[in-house]
Amino acid sequence: MSTAKIEYATQQITSKLTDYTYTINIFVPNEEAPEEGFPVLYVLDGSSYFNLVKEAVRLQSRNAPKTGVQPAIVVGIEHGDDMRERRFYDFTAPAETYIYPARFKGKGHEKLGGAVDFSRFIEEELKPIIEAHYPVNKTQQALFGHSLGGYFTLWQLFHHQSSFQRYLAISPSIWWNEHELVQCASVFLNEHQDMNETLFISAGELETFMVDDARQMATVLEKIMEVDFYEALDENHASIVPTVMSRAIRFMQKTQ
């Protein structure tokens, strides 16, 4: 299987499921694809992280024997100018009520609970387009999310675990809606055992309670699946992603 010699493409996709138009950025290695296709990494909050991730993959895959990073396709999912509001809708699960922490000072969001349709957008609309145009290895697919995107990454694992083989959750907002993901994890634990899917979960030392949340989640889930928890010393919520990205990519490409 071969691929056209392109490294970068971008397109607008209007989802019938979410009634929203996303900008999709796609990086494809400029080389012959393996017979089984390239691994693929879907990146949430693409406007913030697509360029960082694709450059990490592009540069390090040039010397794979030393870096441990193989060539891979990177797909960034980007919201529009309303990103701050829209991501709270797409990334949060439906719930009867939403309880905000005191630090929000009573300020909420107009729309919440769109995770079900956003998940369907990825599975039923976005993935088929990517797989129809690029040589994807369907057995090596990963989802990356930071902060609220990390919350969605865990939510996707708990509700549709077979949609990806690797889950990369950086500083996930486990605190959201009074730690509702903790209960999801408990149910998940009771329903599964000896899973093939794997999880990389990380937080920065300076993120205080978010480090504890991530560590506790890792401790729970490692009972049924391979989990790599990494605390990045001296890092905060904004600095954590570039610090751990190479480690996360290497984890994504590990073979079991």
C-alpha positions, 0 to 999 in steps of 0.5 A, a space after each residue: 500500500 502506498 500513499 500520495 506524497 503529501 504532508 499536510 491537508 485541511 478541510 471543513 467537515 459539517 457534521 449532520 450529527 452535531 450540526 457543526 462545522 469542524 476544521 480537520 487538519 491532516 498530516 500524512 508521512 511523506 513516505 511509503 506506507 507500511 503494508 498494514 497502513 500508518 498508525 493514526 492519532 486523532 487530536 482534540 483541540 486541534 487549533 492548540 495541539 495539532 501543529 505540536 503533535 504533528 511536528 513531534 511525530 514528523 521530526 522524531 520519526 526521521 530517526 525512529 531507532 533512537 526516538 522510538 517514534 514511527 511515522 504516523 498520520 495525525 488528525 486534528 479536530 478543530 472548533 471555530 471561533 466559538 471554541 471556548 463554548 463549543 468544546 464544553 458542549 462536545 466534550 461533556 456527557 449528558 446529565 440531568 444536572 450539572 454542578 460547577 465548582 466554586 472557582 467558576 463563581 456561578 458562571 456556567 455554559 449555555 450548552 452542555 452534554 453533547 459527547 454522545 453525538 460528538 463521539 458518533 461524529 468521530 466514528 461515523 463521519 470523520 473516521 470513514 473519510 480519513 480511512 477512505 483517503 489515507 492508508 490507516 492501520 485500523 488496529 493502531 488508532 489513538 485518541 489524544 485529549 488535554 483538560 476537558 478533551 482529556 475528560 472526553 478521552 476517558 469518557 470515550 474509553 468508558 463508553 466505546 472502548 473498542 473505537 481506539 486501541 490507545 487513549 492519551 489523556 493529559 491533565 483530564 478534567 476528572 473534577 467535572 460535574 462532581 467527579 462523575 467519571 469516577 463512577 463511570 470508571 467503577 461501572 467500567 471496572 465491573 464490566 470489563 477485565 483483561 482489556 487490550 486497550 491501553 491508557 496513558 494518563 498524565 498531569 503536571 506536578 503544579 496542577 495540585 488536585 488534578 495530579 491526585 485525580 489522574 493518579 487515582 484514576 490510573 490506580 483504578 484502571 490498571 486492575 484491568 488494562 495497561 496504564 502508564 501514569 506520568 507526573 511531570 515535575 515542575 509543570 502546570 496545566 498550560 506547560 504539561 502537553 509539550 513536556 509529555 507529548 513525546 512520551 505519549 506518542 511512544 506509548 501510542 506506538 507500543 506493541 503488546 
